[in-house]
Structure formats: C-alpha cells, structure tokens
Amino acid sequence: MTGPRDEPRSRRSARTASTSPDGAATTSVRNCGPRGEERRHDPRVPQLAAARAVQTKPFRSFDCILRDISEGGCRLVGVAIDSIHSPFLLTLPGWPAPRHCEVAWRARKSIGVRFGEWATPADEAAGGRAVTAP
C-alpha cells in the first residue's frame, strides 16, 4: 500500500489541520510547489454553481459545474469536461457578461480555467447564437 509519503515532495500537497465550527478536526489540502509554497496567484474560494462553456468555432455548448473560483480562474467539472478546448466563453448566473477563458490544466474529471477579458456583444454573437447562462 502506498501513501502520500511515497510520492516525491514536488507532487505532494501541503496538508493543514484545523477545527470545524462544530469542534471536529478537519484536514485541508492546498496546491503547493516543491518547496511547499502556494502556486496560485489568488486564493480559491469553494463554490457550487451551474455554468456553461461555449465554443464558437465550431459552436458547441457544454453545461458544467463550477467548484471553486478566484480572481484569475476557476475549476470546472462535468460529464463532457474533456471536450472543452481553448478558447471558450464561460457564463455564470449573476455575471454581467460571459468571460473569455482558456484551459490552464486538465485532470481526469475537472479542468482549471484561466480567465481573460469580459466578452462584448460581438463576441457573444460570433457563433451566430446568443450566449446565455444555464
């Protein structure tokens, strides 16, 4: 049986212990580099929201779930998550407009997304269809 100690240091995540509001001990994992430093520019905030990724050439729309978000990007999960390719527009309920995005990393069941600029009405119509939130 192998565990986290069997992995090279550069592949391990730092684990921090804390206490939840009900007094139970919890462990959280953060994304760390080889020396234990945080690799993200902005901290991610856990969130659960319906999202839609839209590719304009060729036009394809993918419903997905936003799992966490930061100023610079987010993590998406979904059934067809491996079909999403850069560049694409991402829409979320409550956003003023879709956002240009690119895939930053891929895992088995999720992708990391890097945010670009907010889309303009001309960008939204590029595929001949309106881009709306799920």
C-alpha positions in Angstrom: 0.0 0.0 0.0 1.4 3.4 -0.9 0.6 6.8 0.6 1.5 10.4 0.3 4.9 9.8 1.8 5.8 7.6 -1.1 5.3 10.4 -3.6 8.1 12.8 -4.4 7.9 16.0 -2.4 7.2 18.0 -5.5 3.9 16.0 -6.1 2.6 16.2 -2.5 0.1 18.8 -1.4 0.6 20.5 1.9 -2.0 19.3 4.5 -3.1 21.6 7.2 -5.1 20.6 10.3 -7.9 22.8 11.6 -11.1 22.6 13.6 -14.6 23.0 12.1 -17.3 25.1 13.8 -18.8 22.0 15.4 -15.4 21.1 17.0 -14.5 18.3 14.7 -10.9 18.0 13.4 -10.6 18.6 9.7 -7.7 18.5 7.2 -7.5 20.7 4.2 -5.2 20.4 1.2 -3.7 23.3 -0.7 -1.9 23.3 -4.0 1.8 23.6 -3.3 5.0 23.7 -5.3 8.1 21.6 -4.5 9.1 23.8 -1.5 5.6 24.0 0.0 4.8 27.4 -1.5 1.4 28.3 -2.8 1.4 28.2 -6.6 -1.8 30.1 -7.2 -1.7 33.8 -7.6 -5.1 34.3 -6.0 -6.8 32.1 -3.3 -9.6 29.9 -4.5 -13.0 30.1 -2.8 -15.2 26.9 -2.8 -18.4 27.5 -4.7 -21.0 25.3 -6.3 -22.8 26.8 -9.3 -24.1 25.8 -12.7 -22.0 27.2 -15.6 -22.0 27.0 -19.4 -18.8 26.8 -21.5 -19.4 27.9 -25.1 -17.0 27.3 -28.0 -17.8 29.5 -31.1 -15.8 27.7 -33.8 -17.4 25.2 -34.2 -20.3 26.2 -32.0 -20.7 23.9 -29.1 -22.2 24.4 -25.6 -21.3 22.4 -22.5 -23.2 22.6 -19.2 -20.8 22.1 -16.3 -20.4 22.8 -12.6 -18.1 25.5 -11.1 -16.5 24.0 -8.0 -14.2 26.9 -6.9 -13.3 30.3 -8.1 -10.6 33.0 -7.7 -9.9 36.4 -9.3 -7.8 34.7 -12.0 -9.7 31.5 -12.8 -11.8 28.6 -11.6 -12.2 24.8 -11.6 -15.0 23.2 -13.6 -16.3 19.6 -13.5 -18.9 17.9 -15.7 -19.8 14.9 -17.8 -18.2 16.2 -21.1 -15.4 18.3 -19.4 -12.7 16.7 -21.6 -14.5 18.0 -24.7 -13.9 21.7 -23.7 -10.9 23.2 -25.6 -9.4 26.7 -25.6 -10.5 29.4 -26.2 -14.1 29.4 -25.0 -16.7 31.7 -23.3 -17.8 30.9 -19.8 -21.2 32.1 -18.4 -22.5 32.0 -14.9 -25.8 33.3 -13.5 -25.2 36.7 -12.0 -22.3 37.6 -14.2 -22.8 40.8 -16.2 -21.4 39.1 -19.4 -19.7 35.9 -20.5 -15.9 35.8 -20.0 -13.2 34.7 -22.4 -11.3 31.7 -20.9 -8.6 29.2 -21.7 -7.9 25.8 -20.2 -4.9 26.0 -17.8 -4.8 22.4 -16.7 -6.7 19.1 -17.0 -7.4 16.3 -14.6 -9.5 13.2 -15.0 -12.8 14.8 -14.1 -12.1 18.5 -14.0 -10.3 21.4 -15.8 -8.6 24.5 -14.5 -9.7 27.7 -16.3 -7.8 30.9 -16.7 -10.0 34.0 -17.0 -9.5 36.5 -19.8 -11.4 39.7 -20.6 -15.2 40.1 -20.3 -16.9 39.3 -23.6 -18.6 42.0 -25.8 -21.9 41.6 -27.6 -20.0 41.0 -30.8 -18.0 38.2 -29.1 -21.3 36.6 -28.0 -22.7 36.6 -31.4 -19.6 35.2 -33.1 -21.1 31.8 -33.3 -24.4 33.1 -34.6 -26.2 32.4 -31.3 -26.7 34.2 -28.1 -24.6 33.0 -25.1 -26.7 32.7 -22.0 -26.1 31.4 -18.5 -27.5 28.0 -17.7 
